[in-house]
């Protein structure tokens, strides 16, 4: 029997952020799948232990274990960096797009503040130290289209550890989410953690995965 490829839903791998397990992605998974044509699968990794290289390699193994004609990625916070690092390591994955939610792509002022506390670096883990504190400016030159959603509702613990003096989501500055080479970038009125439960974030994520741009009403 011939399988109609157009009837096969695209796979979306969801990648959580720091101090999370993947369970928190359940609402986002449900909303993405409700838009039709998408099948979302959470990926879990030990965000406090192991290097970013470890996490990226684990994500690649996970992706290859879920073959699909179309493969997308959605990452929240540190998870977005895991996705970018994985995509830089491999070019054998099926075509698709990536959306990064509140990802500190140009370092994290809040993480830098936490790292100065006693045991701060232990609290953050090696991957954050590598990618958000001791990091160089980042840009994207891969073939996969990348969209970025930043939040502007400044509610979060990040304010306790750093002077977030421009637009931010309570943890990550909007300017820290910018990525030269990305296809699109949009700022929504949501906080860092609330992104995972926001209907608008889910709608915009699904729209980018399908259209390669965010929806902007005229």
N, C-alpha and C positions, 0 to 999 in steps of 0.2 A: 504494500500500500504506500502511495506517495504522500509525504507529509507536506502540507501547505505551509511554507516557511513564514508567510505573512500572518498566519494564525498563531504562531509561536510567540509568546510574550518576550519582550526584551528583559534580560536579567539586570537587576540593580543591586550591587553590593554596597551595603551600608556599613560605615566604619565609625565607631564611637571615638570620643575624645578621652582626655585624661581623667582618671579616677572613675571611669565608667566600665561597664561590662558588655554592653550591647543590648541588655534588657530594655534600656531607656529608649531604644529606637523603635519600639513596638508601634507607637502611635504614628510615627512618620511612615513606617512600613505599610500600615493599613491604609493611610491616606494616599500614598503613591500608587498602591495597587488598585484603589478605588477609582483612579482616573482612567483605568483601562490600558491594556497593552504592556503592563510592567509587572514583573515578579521580583519582589525585594527580598534579599537574604542578608541578615546581619552577620558581620564578621567580628569576632572577639579576639583581642590580644592583650597581653599583660602590660598595660601602659606604664607602670612604675618600674618594671624590670626589663632588661634587655635594651639593645641599642636600636636606633631607627633602622639600621640595615636589617636587623633581626625581624622587626615588624614588617618591613617592606617585603622581605623574602617570604614571610608567612602569608602575607596578603596575596602574593603572586601564586603560591601553592594553592591557596583557597580558590582563587579565581580559575585556575586551570582545572580544578576539580569540579567546577560547575560550568561545563561547556554550554555555549549559547551563541546563536548567530549574531546577537547584538548584546554588548556588555557595557553597562554604565557603572559609574562609581559615585557615591555621595558620602562625603566625610564631614563630621562635625569637629570643629576645633582642631586638636592635634591629629585627629583622623584624616583631615584634609592633607596634612603634610605626609602622612603615611602613604596616602594615595599617590601624591606627586612623586615621592621617592620610588615607589613601586613601578610607576609608569616610566620613570627614567631608566629603570633596569631592564625593561623588556619591551619588545616591539612585536611579539608574537600573539598578542591577545586579540580577540574579536573587536571589530569597530564599535565605537560608542562615544559617550561624552562623560564629563565629570562635573559635579557641583560641589563646591566647598562652602561650608556654613560656619561663619565666624572663625575662620582659620587664621592664626597669627603668622602670616606668610613672611612678614618683614620683622620678625622678632616680637617679643612680648614685654612691654614695660612692666606689666603686672608680675609676670614670671621673674623678671629681673629683681623686682622688689622682694618677692618671696625668697629668692635664692640667697639674699643677704641675711636672712634670719638664721638662728641656730637650727641646724638640721633641715634648712630650707631646700638644699639640693637633693636631699634624700626624699623629701616630700614630693618633689617634682619628678624625680626619676631621670635616668640618663638621656632618654630621647628628647625631653624638653630642654635639658642642658645643651645638647648638641644643636637643636634646631631653632630654639627660641631665645637663647641667651648668648651662646658663643656662635653666632651665625652671621654669614655674609648676606648682602642684599640678594634677593631671590627673583628670578624671572622664569617664564615658561617658554620653551621653544620646541615642545613636543607637537606631534601631529593631532593629538586628541583635543577637541574643543573643551575649554574649561570655563565655567561660569562661577561667579563668587557672590554669595549673599552675605552682607554685613548687617549688623543690628545697630540701632541708634537709641534704644531705650536703656539708659545707663543704670540698670539695677543689677548689682552683683558684688561679690566679695573682692573683686579686683581693685575696687576703689580704696580698700583698706591698706593696700600694699604699694600703691603707686599713685602719682598725680596724673590722673587721666583727664587732661585739660582740653581735649578736643572731643568730637563726637565719638561715642563708644557704646558698647553693649553691656557695660558693667564689668567686663573682663578684658575685652580686646578693643583697641582703638580701630575706628573705621580705616584710618590710614595704614594700619598694620595689616589689613586684609587685601591691600592692593597688590596686584601681580602683573607686571609688564608682560605682555604676550597672551594674557587671558582674553577670551572671546567677549565676555560681558561681565559687568559688575553692577549690583543693585544694592541699595540700602533700604531696609525695611524697619518699621517701628517695633522692634522686638528686642528682648534681652538675650544674653548669651545662652542660657539654659532653655529659655522659653522657645527658642528656635525649633527645638525638637518636637514641640507640641503645637506650633502655630499652623493653622490652616493655610494662611497666606504663604508661608515659607514652603509648605508642601506643594501648593499649587504652582508656585514659581519654579520650584525644583523640577516638577514633572514637565512643565512647559519648556524649560531649557533642555531637558533630556530629549524631548521630542522635536523641538524646533531649532535648537542651537542659539537661542536668545531668550531673554526674559520678557515677559509680557508687560508692556507699558501702555496704559490707556491714554488715548489722545485727549 
